[in-house]
Amino acid sequence: RLEPNKIGLIFEGREITYREWNERANRAANAFAALGVKAGDRVGLLMMNSPEFLECFFALARIGAIVVPLNWRLAPPEIVFIAKDAGLSALVYGSEYAQVVAGIRGDLAMHTFVAVGGEAPDGDHNYASLLAKASVEQPQPNGAGDDPLVIMFTAGTTGKPKGAVLTHNNLFYDSCTVSHSLDWRTGDRVLVALPLFHIGALIYVVINTHVGSTTVLMKAFDPGGFLKTVQDHKVNSFLAVPAMLNFMLQVPTFKDFDLSSVRWALCGTAPVPVPLIQAWAQRGIAIQQVYGLTECTGGAAVLGSDRALAKAGSTGLPMFHTDIRVIDADGKDTKPGEVGEIIIRGPHVMREYWNNPQATADTVKGGWLYSGDLGKVDEENYLYIVERKKDMIISGGENIYPAEVENVLVSLTPIAEVAVVGIPDKEWGEAVCAVARLKEGQSLTLDEVIAHCTGKLGKYKIPKKLVITDQPLPRNPAGKVLKRVLREMKQ
């Protein structure tokens, strides 16, 4: 309504105005309604990042349907589990997943399939044909407030994934929360390369639309392509995970790219190693650590660019509309420097876990989201993420937080990426094992690791085992290292 001719979306050289985007979302909404999709129905999206994904998202929101973004990196049985758990009534899929859908179709209790790109198999609908026949008139909105908008399934690093139910209000308030806490400006060009089935990417598009920025969308992340996109489109900000920042630093021509348009960048999902922050600061880019969860629609705390180096290692202060506490086992606030569980309160905290009242009761108590993350605050109330509860190593009664060890190991020259897990130890219960991928042509021994850590870490924190792998460390779509997979590799 304000600036319909402004470029809302850029994808693979194609520029789409907000007017065009809105009209296609209207057509998609009317097409879905004609197929019988109604308010409250769950519709799965199995697509890589694309304009069609975003058209479907806004279209389904308008008719009150619930969007279920599906992780295309999952194995077919995992997709089937989510589809059944969510009770999908329809599935929209990209042509690259046609074979996957064909293989699981018999296991899915639905009859409505919409193919995006390429020809639709017999019995399936073709997305482009549906839109061509649909009205461009905007349908009467049929979903708002605390109505569910998205069921975002958590990555499931342990056990089966759980579906976080995020409402219209959740996304609205998280948009306000994040944009009001950061230097987000109308007219900015904001790069989104994380997959849209991750809340961090999806909420970025909502914020851009809310603020009036331009979303520069990549189909998928690749280090060189990311840097070239920043340069060619004069990107002002972006969201990354530590692994992405690390991979880009290793691009041989990294120093040749013009990144001068970038004012700031967010990095989340895991603590950002201080050397990584410093390396990007040398290019004039302040990496701001952000902390959040799917269950709070993405945003909870952020480190301002003015303190990015002075408070390196911290994830900053609570965002707007957000309260954060660190509590001990008795539910009392910890003192500065003491480790406890991080709990979060705000209007962006999820409504519930889909179809899982017990998990909801265990996670949301008295309006507070119990994150399961361990953290601490300093004297100025800056939050530091110590580790996920489940990844903590206990050796001889002492707690060891992998992020602390990883922060020391990452500065070893031969290491490209590293993660730490616990291994059984007859004497101490558990000991530290480092799993590392090395830079090309480099070598590393356990003795060198011990020498590097001596004096930097307490003796009980120093790795007793080193596993070298030539494969990238396994990560979930949010960029977090899958520690359970590493525990199997360490053997």
Secondary structure, DSSP 4 states (H G I P E B T S, - for coil): ---TTSEEEEETTEEEEHHHHHHHHHHHHHHHHHTT--TT-EEEEE--S-HHHHHHHHHHHHTT-EEEE--TTS-HHHHHHHHHHHTEEEEEEEGGGHHHHHHHGGG----EEEEESSPPPTTSEEHHHHHHHS--SPPPP---TTSEEEEEE---SSSS--EEEEEHHHHHHHHHHHHHHTT--TT-EEEE-S-TTSHHHHHHHHHHHHHT-EEEE-SS--HHHHHHHHHHTT--EEEE-HHHHHHHHTSTTGGGS--TT--EEEE-SSPPPHHHHHHHHTTT--EEEEE--GGGTT-SEE--GGGTTTTTT--BEEPTT-EEEEE-TTSPBPPTT--EEEEEESTTS-SEETT-HHHHHHHEETTEEEEEEEEEE-TT--EEEEEEGGG-EEETTEEE-HHHHHHHHTTSTTEEEEEEEEEEETTTEEEEEEEEEEPTT----HHHHHHHHBTTB-GGGS-SEEEEESSPPPB-TTS-B-HHHHHHHT-
